[in-house]
Amino acid sequence: MCQRPTRRWDTLGNAEKVPAVAAGWVNYGAMKQQTLAMAADAQSGFEQHRKPTRRDEFLKTMDALVPWAALCEEIAPHYPKAGNGRPPIGLERMLRIHFIQHWFNLADLACEEALYDSASLRRFVGIDLGCEPVPDATTMLRFRRLLNDNKLGETLFARVGKELQARGIKVNTGTIVDATIIGAPSSTKNADKARDPEMHQTRKGQQWYFGMKLHIGVDSQTGLSHSAVVTPANVHDKHPLPDLLHGNEQRVYGDSAYASQKALISSKAPRAKDFTNQRTRRAGEVDEVQRAKNRNKSRVRARVEHVFAVVKRLWGFTKVRYRGLQKNATRAFTALALANIYLCRGHLQGQVRP
Protein backbone atom coordinates (compact mmCIF):
# COMPACT_ATOMS: atom_id res chain seq x y z
CA MET A 1 0.00 0.00 0.00
CA CYS A 2 1.33 3.43 -0.87
CA GLN A 3 2.17 5.63 2.10
CA ARG A 4 1.58 9.39 2.03
CA PRO A 5 4.91 11.14 2.72
CA THR A 6 5.23 13.86 5.32
CA ARG A 7 7.99 16.40 6.08
CA ARG A 8 10.26 17.00 8.99
CA TRP A 9 12.89 19.69 9.57
CA ASP A 10 16.52 18.86 10.21
CA THR A 11 18.85 20.89 12.46
CA LEU A 12 19.72 23.23 9.57
CA GLY A 13 16.07 24.00 8.82
CA ASN A 14 15.90 21.97 5.59
CA ALA A 15 12.82 19.93 4.92
CA GLU A 16 13.13 16.28 3.96
CA LYS A 17 10.51 13.71 3.06
CA VAL A 18 10.04 10.69 5.36
CA PRO A 19 7.62 7.74 5.20
CA ALA A 20 4.25 8.24 6.80
CA VAL A 21 4.67 5.35 9.27
CA ALA A 22 8.01 6.67 10.47
CA ALA A 23 6.45 10.08 11.07
CA GLY A 24 3.55 8.52 12.99
CA TRP A 25 0.94 9.73 10.52
CA VAL A 26 -2.44 7.99 10.66
CA ASN A 27 -5.31 8.38 8.22
CA TYR A 28 -8.63 8.91 9.99
CA GLY A 29 -10.66 8.93 6.77
CA ALA A 30 -12.80 6.13 5.43
CA MET A 31 -10.19 3.48 6.13
CA LYS A 32 -7.46 3.35 8.77
CA GLN A 33 -3.92 3.13 7.47
CA GLN A 34 -2.51 -0.40 7.76
CA THR A 35 0.71 -0.59 9.70
CA LEU A 36 3.62 -2.86 8.87
CA ALA A 37 2.89 -5.01 11.94
CA MET A 38 -0.72 -5.56 10.85
CA ALA A 39 0.39 -6.56 7.37
CA ALA A 40 2.99 -8.95 8.77
CA ASP A 41 0.46 -10.59 11.08
CA ALA A 42 -2.02 -11.00 8.24
CA GLN A 43 0.55 -12.57 5.96
CA SER A 44 2.09 -14.88 8.54
CA GLY A 45 -1.24 -16.09 9.91
CA PHE A 46 -0.71 -14.91 13.50
CA GLU A 47 -3.91 -12.91 13.79
CA GLN A 48 -4.57 -13.35 17.48
CA HIS A 49 -8.19 -12.21 17.49
CA ARG A 50 -9.44 -13.94 14.35
CA LYS A 51 -12.41 -16.23 14.92
CA PRO A 52 -13.24 -19.12 12.54
CA THR A 53 -16.47 -18.33 10.73
CA ARG A 54 -19.21 -20.73 9.73
CA ARG A 55 -17.85 -20.57 6.20
CA ASP A 56 -14.43 -21.66 7.46
CA GLU A 57 -15.93 -24.58 9.36
CA PHE A 58 -18.09 -25.61 6.41
CA LEU A 59 -15.19 -25.56 3.95
CA LYS A 60 -13.00 -27.47 6.40
CA THR A 61 -15.67 -30.15 6.74
CA MET A 62 -16.30 -30.52 3.02
CA ASP A 63 -12.57 -30.54 2.29
CA ALA A 64 -12.23 -33.61 4.52
CA LEU A 65 -15.36 -35.43 3.32
CA VAL A 66 -15.48 -34.95 -0.45
CA PRO A 67 -13.74 -37.86 -2.26
CA TRP A 68 -11.58 -35.61 -4.42
CA ALA A 69 -9.40 -38.33 -5.94
CA ALA A 70 -12.39 -40.46 -6.98
CA LEU A 71 -14.24 -37.53 -8.58
CA CYS A 72 -11.13 -36.32 -10.41
CA GLU A 73 -10.70 -39.85 -11.72
CA GLU A 74 -14.09 -39.60 -13.44
CA ILE A 75 -13.29 -36.25 -15.08
CA ALA A 76 -9.64 -36.89 -15.97
CA PRO A 77 -10.28 -38.75 -19.30
CA HIS A 78 -12.13 -35.67 -20.62
CA TYR A 79 -9.86 -32.97 -19.14
CA PRO A 80 -7.21 -31.29 -21.35
CA LYS A 81 -3.73 -32.76 -21.09
CA ALA A 82 -0.50 -30.78 -20.86
CA GLY A 83 1.19 -30.40 -24.23
CA ASN A 84 3.29 -27.88 -26.11
CA GLY A 85 1.03 -24.96 -25.26
CA ARG A 86 0.04 -23.38 -22.00
CA PRO A 87 -0.45 -26.07 -19.33
CA PRO A 88 -4.03 -26.43 -18.03
CA ILE A 89 -5.00 -25.51 -14.49
CA GLY A 90 -5.01 -28.44 -12.07
CA LEU A 91 -8.16 -30.57 -12.31
CA GLU A 92 -8.80 -30.74 -8.57
CA ARG A 93 -8.45 -26.97 -8.28
CA MET A 94 -11.06 -26.39 -10.98
CA LEU A 95 -13.35 -28.96 -9.33
CA ARG A 96 -13.03 -27.16 -6.00
CA ILE A 97 -13.92 -23.86 -7.67
CA HIS A 98 -16.89 -25.54 -9.38
CA PHE A 99 -18.17 -26.85 -6.05
CA ILE A 100 -17.78 -23.40 -4.48
CA GLN A 101 -20.10 -22.07 -7.18
CA HIS A 102 -22.71 -24.64 -6.13
CA TRP A 103 -22.36 -24.17 -2.38
CA PHE A 104 -22.57 -20.37 -2.46
CA ASN A 105 -24.72 -19.96 -5.61
CA LEU A 106 -22.10 -17.95 -7.51
CA ALA A 107 -21.97 -17.18 -11.21
CA ASP A 108 -18.61 -17.32 -12.98
CA LEU A 109 -17.69 -13.65 -12.58
CA ALA A 110 -19.06 -13.52 -9.04
CA CYS A 111 -16.98 -16.58 -8.12
CA GLU A 112 -13.83 -14.99 -9.53
CA GLU A 113 -14.41 -11.84 -7.47
CA ALA A 114 -15.24 -13.87 -4.36
CA LEU A 115 -11.94 -15.74 -4.64
CA TYR A 116 -10.05 -12.47 -4.83
CA ASP A 117 -12.01 -11.13 -1.88
CA SER A 118 -12.11 -14.12 0.50
CA ALA A 119 -8.98 -15.63 2.02
CA SER A 120 -10.94 -18.67 3.25
CA LEU A 121 -12.10 -19.50 -0.29
CA ARG A 122 -8.58 -19.12 -1.66
CA ARG A 123 -7.25 -21.35 1.10
CA PHE A 124 -9.81 -24.02 0.22
CA VAL A 125 -8.92 -23.88 -3.47
CA GLY A 126 -5.18 -23.58 -2.82
CA ILE A 127 -4.46 -20.22 -4.47
CA ASP A 128 -1.62 -17.96 -3.33
CA LEU A 129 -2.06 -14.49 -4.82
CA GLY A 130 1.62 -13.83 -4.21
CA CYS A 131 2.47 -16.45 -6.83
CA GLU A 132 -0.54 -16.77 -9.16
CA PRO A 133 -3.84 -15.14 -10.08
CA VAL A 134 -7.33 -16.57 -9.65
CA PRO A 135 -8.65 -18.47 -12.71
CA ASP A 136 -10.83 -16.07 -14.64
CA ALA A 137 -14.56 -16.42 -15.36
CA THR A 138 -13.92 -17.75 -18.89
CA THR A 139 -11.89 -20.66 -17.50
CA MET A 140 -14.75 -21.52 -15.13
CA LEU A 141 -17.19 -21.36 -18.06
CA ARG A 142 -15.08 -23.77 -20.11
CA PHE A 143 -14.85 -26.23 -17.23
CA ARG A 144 -18.62 -26.16 -16.75
CA ARG A 145 -19.13 -26.75 -20.47
CA LEU A 146 -16.78 -29.71 -20.32
CA LEU A 147 -18.88 -31.25 -17.56
CA ASN A 148 -22.08 -30.54 -19.46
CA ASP A 149 -20.93 -31.80 -22.86
CA ASN A 150 -19.81 -35.13 -21.39
CA LYS A 151 -22.78 -35.44 -18.97
CA LEU A 152 -20.39 -35.64 -16.06
CA GLY A 153 -22.97 -34.34 -13.60
CA GLU A 154 -24.69 -37.73 -13.67
CA THR A 155 -21.29 -39.42 -13.46
CA LEU A 156 -20.30 -37.45 -10.34
CA PHE A 157 -23.67 -38.19 -8.74
CA ALA A 158 -23.25 -41.93 -9.35
CA ARG A 159 -19.63 -41.94 -8.15
CA VAL A 160 -20.52 -40.18 -4.90
CA GLY A 161 -23.20 -42.84 -4.34
CA LYS A 162 -20.62 -45.59 -4.80
CA GLU A 163 -18.17 -43.90 -2.45
CA LEU A 164 -20.85 -43.54 0.23
CA GLN A 165 -21.81 -47.18 -0.10
CA ALA A 166 -18.16 -48.15 0.28
CA ARG A 167 -18.16 -46.23 3.57
CA GLY A 168 -21.09 -48.21 4.93
CA ILE A 169 -24.06 -46.10 3.81
CA LYS A 170 -26.22 -48.65 2.00
CA VAL A 171 -29.28 -48.29 -0.19
CA ASN A 172 -32.13 -50.03 1.62
CA THR A 173 -35.45 -51.48 0.55
CA GLY A 174 -37.61 -48.37 0.80
CA THR A 175 -37.76 -45.42 -1.62
CA ILE A 176 -39.49 -42.05 -1.30
CA VAL A 177 -40.35 -40.30 -4.58
CA ASP A 178 -41.16 -36.65 -5.00
CA ALA A 179 -40.71 -33.72 -7.39
CA THR A 180 -40.11 -29.99 -7.06
CA ILE A 181 -40.39 -27.11 -9.51
CA ILE A 182 -37.27 -25.11 -10.40
CA GLY A 183 -38.33 -21.75 -11.79
CA ALA A 184 -37.09 -20.24 -15.05
CA PRO A 185 -37.35 -16.67 -16.42
CA SER A 186 -40.70 -16.24 -18.16
CA SER A 187 -39.80 -12.89 -19.68
CA THR A 188 -39.37 -12.54 -23.47
CA LYS A 189 -37.10 -9.50 -23.16
CA ASN A 190 -34.06 -11.22 -24.63
CA ALA A 191 -32.24 -11.56 -27.95
CA ASP A 192 -34.60 -14.30 -29.20
CA LYS A 193 -37.75 -12.52 -28.01
CA ALA A 194 -38.96 -15.85 -26.62
CA ARG A 195 -38.92 -17.97 -23.50
CA ASP A 196 -36.74 -21.02 -23.16
CA PRO A 197 -38.38 -23.61 -25.47
CA GLU A 198 -37.29 -26.52 -23.27
CA MET A 199 -39.08 -25.10 -20.21
CA HIS A 200 -42.83 -25.20 -19.77
CA GLN A 201 -45.50 -23.86 -17.49
CA THR A 202 -47.66 -25.80 -15.07
CA ARG A 203 -50.33 -25.10 -12.55
CA LYS A 204 -49.95 -26.00 -8.90
CA GLY A 205 -52.90 -25.15 -6.72
CA GLN A 206 -54.15 -21.78 -7.89
CA GLN A 207 -50.80 -20.53 -9.20
CA TRP A 208 -48.92 -20.96 -12.47
CA TYR A 209 -45.20 -21.72 -12.62
CA PHE A 210 -42.73 -21.74 -15.52
CA GLY A 211 -39.58 -23.82 -15.49
CA MET A 212 -38.52 -27.45 -15.02
CA LYS A 213 -39.09 -30.26 -12.54
CA LEU A 214 -36.52 -32.16 -10.51
CA HIS A 215 -37.77 -35.67 -9.69
CA ILE A 216 -35.78 -37.64 -7.11
CA GLY A 217 -35.84 -41.02 -5.43
CA VAL A 218 -34.65 -40.98 -1.80
CA ASP A 219 -33.77 -43.88 0.47
CA SER A 220 -36.39 -44.10 3.22
CA GLN A 221 -33.85 -44.83 5.99
CA THR A 222 -30.76 -42.75 5.18
CA GLY A 223 -32.62 -39.87 3.51
CA LEU A 224 -30.08 -39.74 0.65
CA SER A 225 -31.07 -39.48 -3.00
CA HIS A 226 -30.10 -42.41 -5.23
CA SER A 227 -31.80 -41.43 -8.49
CA ALA A 228 -33.00 -38.29 -10.24
CA VAL A 229 -34.73 -37.18 -13.44
CA VAL A 230 -35.08 -33.68 -14.90
CA THR A 231 -38.13 -32.84 -17.04
CA PRO A 232 -40.09 -29.77 -18.15
CA ALA A 233 -42.47 -28.51 -15.49
CA ASN A 234 -45.59 -29.72 -17.32
CA VAL A 235 -44.63 -33.41 -17.03
CA HIS A 236 -46.76 -35.11 -14.38
CA ASP A 237 -44.94 -36.46 -11.33
CA LYS A 238 -45.99 -40.05 -12.00
CA HIS A 239 -44.38 -40.43 -15.46
CA PRO A 240 -40.70 -40.66 -14.34
CA LEU A 241 -41.68 -42.95 -11.42
CA PRO A 242 -40.04 -46.16 -12.78
CA ASP A 243 -36.75 -44.32 -13.34
CA LEU A 244 -36.67 -43.26 -9.68
CA LEU A 245 -36.71 -46.84 -8.34
CA HIS A 246 -33.67 -49.14 -8.11
CA GLY A 247 -35.75 -52.32 -8.37
CA ASN A 248 -35.19 -53.92 -4.95
CA GLU A 249 -37.78 -51.88 -3.06
CA GLN A 250 -40.26 -53.44 -0.74
CA ARG A 251 -42.02 -50.13 -0.02
CA VAL A 252 -42.54 -47.02 -2.14
CA TYR A 253 -43.60 -43.76 -0.47
CA GLY A 254 -44.97 -40.68 -2.19
CA ASP A 255 -47.60 -37.97 -1.96
CA SER A 256 -51.05 -38.13 -3.52
CA ALA A 257 -49.65 -37.32 -6.99
CA TYR A 258 -48.43 -40.95 -7.10
CA ALA A 259 -51.70 -42.46 -5.88
CA SER A 260 -53.01 -45.56 -7.69
CA GLN A 261 -49.79 -46.18 -9.63
CA LYS A 262 -49.27 -49.82 -8.65
CA ALA A 263 -48.75 -50.82 -12.28
CA LEU A 264 -45.91 -48.33 -12.75
CA ILE A 265 -44.30 -49.39 -9.48
CA SER A 266 -44.55 -53.08 -10.32
CA SER A 267 -42.95 -52.51 -13.74
CA LYS A 268 -39.66 -51.64 -12.03
CA ALA A 269 -39.98 -53.10 -8.50
CA PRO A 270 -42.23 -56.19 -8.57
CA ARG A 271 -41.92 -56.86 -4.82
CA ALA A 272 -42.68 -53.28 -3.76
CA LYS A 273 -45.83 -52.40 -1.88
CA ASP A 274 -47.60 -49.12 -2.58
CA PHE A 275 -47.24 -46.86 0.46
CA THR A 276 -48.11 -43.64 -1.37
CA ASN A 277 -50.64 -41.28 0.14
CA GLN A 278 -54.16 -41.89 -1.10
CA ARG A 279 -56.85 -39.32 -1.63
CA THR A 280 -59.07 -38.84 1.41
CA ARG A 281 -61.99 -36.84 -0.01
CA ARG A 282 -64.62 -38.65 -2.04
CA ALA A 283 -68.02 -37.21 -2.96
CA GLY A 284 -67.45 -34.36 -0.52
CA GLU A 285 -66.81 -36.63 2.44
CA VAL A 286 -63.46 -37.07 4.23
CA ASP A 287 -62.26 -40.56 5.02
CA GLU A 288 -60.73 -40.12 8.48
CA VAL A 289 -59.22 -43.61 8.50
CA GLN A 290 -57.36 -42.95 5.26
CA ARG A 291 -56.25 -39.56 6.55
CA ALA A 292 -54.72 -41.20 9.62
CA LYS A 293 -52.89 -43.68 7.37
CA ASN A 294 -51.56 -40.84 5.25
CA ARG A 295 -50.33 -39.07 8.35
CA ASN A 296 -48.31 -42.12 9.39
CA LYS A 297 -46.84 -42.47 5.89
CA SER A 298 -45.92 -38.79 5.81
CA ARG A 299 -43.66 -39.21 8.83
CA VAL A 300 -41.40 -41.27 6.62
CA ARG A 301 -42.09 -39.36 3.41
CA ALA A 302 -40.99 -36.07 4.99
CA ARG A 303 -37.34 -37.11 4.65
CA VAL A 304 -37.42 -36.28 0.96
CA GLU A 305 -37.97 -32.63 1.88
CA HIS A 306 -34.59 -32.54 3.60
CA VAL A 307 -32.87 -33.06 0.25
CA PHE A 308 -34.90 -30.30 -1.39
CA ALA A 309 -34.16 -28.02 1.55
CA VAL A 310 -30.41 -28.42 1.02
CA VAL A 311 -30.53 -28.09 -2.77
CA LYS A 312 -32.98 -25.18 -2.94
CA ARG A 313 -32.57 -23.30 0.34
CA LEU A 314 -28.98 -23.98 1.29
CA TRP A 315 -27.41 -24.23 -2.18
CA GLY A 316 -29.82 -21.63 -3.65
CA PHE A 317 -31.01 -23.70 -6.62
CA THR A 318 -34.52 -22.23 -6.71
CA LYS A 319 -34.17 -20.85 -10.25
CA VAL A 320 -32.34 -22.06 -13.31
CA ARG A 321 -29.26 -20.11 -14.40
CA TYR A 322 -28.86 -21.48 -17.94
CA ARG A 323 -31.05 -22.09 -20.97
CA GLY A 324 -31.90 -25.68 -21.78
CA LEU A 325 -32.57 -28.75 -19.68
CA GLN A 326 -29.18 -30.43 -20.08
CA LYS A 327 -27.15 -27.57 -18.58
CA ASN A 328 -29.47 -27.30 -15.60
CA ALA A 329 -29.60 -31.08 -15.24
CA THR A 330 -25.81 -31.14 -14.87
CA ARG A 331 -26.11 -28.55 -12.13
CA ALA A 332 -28.94 -30.50 -10.47
CA PHE A 333 -27.05 -33.80 -10.40
CA THR A 334 -23.93 -32.12 -9.02
CA ALA A 335 -25.99 -30.35 -6.35
CA LEU A 336 -27.62 -33.66 -5.34
CA ALA A 337 -24.21 -35.33 -5.06
CA LEU A 338 -22.97 -32.55 -2.78
CA ALA A 339 -26.22 -32.65 -0.80
CA ASN A 340 -25.74 -36.37 -0.12
CA ILE A 341 -22.27 -35.71 1.29
CA TYR A 342 -23.60 -32.85 3.40
CA LEU A 343 -26.57 -34.79 4.78
CA CYS A 344 -24.45 -37.72 5.95
CA ARG A 345 -21.56 -35.59 7.23
CA GLY A 346 -22.19 -36.74 10.80
CA HIS A 347 -21.71 -40.38 9.88
CA LEU A 348 -18.65 -39.64 7.74
CA GLN A 349 -17.04 -37.43 10.38
CA GLY A 350 -17.42 -40.21 12.92
CA GLN A 351 -15.34 -42.44 10.63
CA VAL A 352 -12.44 -40.00 10.28
CA ARG A 353 -12.21 -39.12 13.97
CA PRO A 354 -9.45 -40.94 15.93
N, C-alpha and C positions, 0 to 999 in steps of 0.2 A: 504494500500500500504506500502511496506517495505521501510524504510528510511535508507539511507546510513549513518553510524555513522561517526563522526569526533572526533578530539582530542583537548583538551585544557589543559593548564598547570596551576596547582594551585600555591599557594604562596610558596610551598616547592619545586616546580620544578617537581612534579609527574604528569604524564599524566593520564587523565581519559576520558572515552568515554562518549559523550553526543549525544542526538538525532540531526539529521541533521537540523530540523526546528529550534530548540533552538539555534543552532550555526549560523543560517542564511545562510546555504548552499543552493544553487539553482543549479539545473541541466540544463545546456544549450545545452544538446544533442538533440536527435530527439524529445523528449517530455519534456515539462516543468514540474517540480515537483509540484504536487497538494498540496496546503497548507490546514491546518485544516479548515480555514474559507471557502475556496472554497468547500470543501467536505460538510461542514455543510449547506451551502447555497443550494447545489444541493440536499441534502437529505430533507431539510425542505421546499423546493419549493419557496424560496425567491430569485430566480435568477432575478435580477433587469433588466438585459438587454436581457432577452430571448424574442424572437418574435414568436408568433404562426405561424407555417408553414401551407402550403396548406394541408398537410397531417393531421395536427391537426384539421383544420377546417372541412375537409371532414369526419374524424372519428367522430367528434362531431355532425355533421349533421346526419350521418347515425345512430349513437347511439340513437338519438331522434326520428328518423322516422321509423326504422325497428320495426315491431310488434313482439318483442321477445317472449312474453308470448304465442301468438297465434301459432308461428312457433314451439316453444318447445312443445306445446300441441300436434302437429301432430307427433313429433318424439318420445315423451315420451313412448308410448306403446311398442316401439321396442328397447328402450335404456336399458342397463343393470341396474338392481336394486341392491341396497346395501344389502349385505348378511353377511355371516360369514367371507368372505375373505376381500381383500383390497377394500375399497369403491371406486366406479367409480368417475371420474372427473365430475364436474357439467355439466349438459347438455347445459345450456346457454353459458358457457365458451367455450365448444368445438364448439358450433355453431358459436360463434364469431370468433374463430380461423379459422374455415372453410370458413367463409365469407372473412376474411383477405386474405386467399389464392386466392380467386376469384378476389378480388379488385386489388391486387398487383401482380397477376400471379406468385404465389410462389409454388414451390414443397414442399413436406413435410419437408425435411431437411433444405431447404432454409427458410421456415417459422419458424422453430425452432430457427435457427440462427438469423433471423430478430427480433424475440421476445426478445432474449437475448440482441440484439444490440440496439433496439429502445425503449425508455421510453414511447413514445406516443402509440405504439402498446400494450405494457404491460398495460398501463393505460386503454386502450379501453377494453382489455380482462379482466382486474382485477387481475393481477398477481403482487405480491410483492416478489421480489427475496430475501428479508430478511427473508421471512417465508417459501417460497416454490419454487421449480424449475419450469421451463417451461415444459409443456407436450412434450414428445419426439416425433420424427417423426413416430415411430411405432404406438403410440396412435392416431395420426392424420390419419394414414393409416387405422386403424381399424374403426374409425368413418366414413371415406369416404366409406369404404366397407359396413358398416351398411346402409348408405343412398342408396347405389347402389343396394344392395340385396333386399331391400324393396321398391325400386322405389320411394323413398321419394323426389327425385328432382321434379317429376311431382306434387307430393302432395304439396310441398312448393310453386311451381309456382301457383297452383290453390288457395292455401290459401291466398297468397299475393293478388291475384285478388279479392277474396272476401273481404279482409280487405280494399282494395282501394275503392271498390264499397260501402262499409259501410261508408266510409268517403266522399261520394258524387261524386266519379269519376265513371261514368256510362259507360257501353258499349252501343254504339249508333248503328245506322242502316247502317253504311258504314264500309266495311272491305277492307284493302289493303293486298294483298298477294305477297310474294316474297321469294326468296331463295338465299342463299350464300354458297359458298364452303369453308369448313374448311379443310385445308391441313393435310396430314398424311405422315410419313416417307416412302419413296418409296424404300429405301435401303434394300437389303437382307443380310446385314452384321450383323446378329443376331444369336441367338442360334438355331432358327428353319430354318435358311437359306431361309426365305420366307417373303413376305410382309403380312400385316394384311389381312386375308381372308375376313373380313367383310367390308373392304374398297375397293373402285374401282376407276378406272380412267375415266375421261370424257374430252371431248374437248370443250373449250369455245373460240370462235374466231379462232385464229391460234395457240393456245397454249393448251397443255395437262396438266391436274391436276389430282392428286391422293388424295383421302380422302373421306369425307362424305359431305352431304348437310344438312343445317339447313333451314327448311321451316317454315315460321311464318305467322300468320294472325294478322294484326295490325288495331286497331280502327282508322277510318279516321279522327276523330275529336281530340281525346286525344293523338294519336300517341303512345299508349301503346299496347303491344302484348297481345292477349287473347288466342292464340292457337299456337302450334308448333308441328312439326314432324321432326324426324331425320331419314335420309335414306342414303344409299351409294351414292356416287357422280354421278353414272351413271343413277340414276332414274330421269326421266324428271320432270320438275317443275310442270307440270299439274296434275300428278297422285295423289299427296296428297291434291289436291285442295279442295275436299269436307270436309276433316278433318280440314281444316283451317277456315271454316265458322261456325258461331254459329246458323245459321238458320233463324234469324230475319232480315237479311240484305235487304236493298232496293237498294244498289249499291255495286258493287264489282270492285275494281281497281287492276290493275296489268300491268306488262310490256307485250311485244309482245309474250313472251313465253306462255302466257295464252290466246292468241287470239283464237277466234272461239270455246270457251269451254262453250257455253250456256247450253248444256245438263248436263255437270258436275256441273255447278253452280245451275241449277234448281233442281238437285237431292237432294241438301241439303237446298237451300234457294229458294223456288219457287217464291217468290215475288221480288227477286233481279234482277236488270238490269245490263247488262254487260257493264261496263265502263273500260274494259281493253284496252290497246293500240293495235291498229290494224296495220297491215303491210301497209306501204305507197308506196312500190315499186312493180309495176306489169308490166311485159313485158318490163323492162328497163325504165319505165316512173314513175316519182314521183307524187303522188297525193298530191298536196299542201293543199287541203281542209282537207284531213285526217291527214296530218302532223300538221296542226294548232289545230285540235281536240286533237291529242295526246299531244301536248304541254300544253293544258289546263288541261288535265287529269294528266299530270306529276307533276303539281303544288301541287296536293293533294297526288299523289303517292310517292312523295319524302320523306314524313314523315316516311316511312318504313326504309329509310336509316339511320335515327337518331338512331334507335334501333341497327342496325348493327354497327354503329359507336361506340356506347357505349360498346357493347359486344366484338367487335374485336379490336378496337383501344384503348379504355380506359381500358377495362378489360384484353386485350391481348389474347383473344381466337381466334387467327388466325391459330393455329395448334393444333391438338389433342395431349394429353399428355399420353393417355392410349390406350391399344389395345382393340378392340371391340367397337361396337356401343353403347351398354347399358351404359358402364362407361362414355363415352363421352356425351351421351344423358343426364345423370344425371347432369353432369357439365353444359350442355347447358341450361337445364330448370332452374337450380339454377341461372345461370348468367342472364337469361331473367327476373326472378323474381326480382333480385337486380337492373337490368336496369330499370324496371318499377318504382321502388321506387325512383331511382335517377332521372328519367326523369320528374316525377311529384313532385319533392322536393319543388318547389316554391309554389305549391298549398297546400301541406301538411304543410309547414312551416308557411303559412298564417293562418292555423287553430290553431297551437300551440302558436302563438304569443298572448300576452295579448291585 
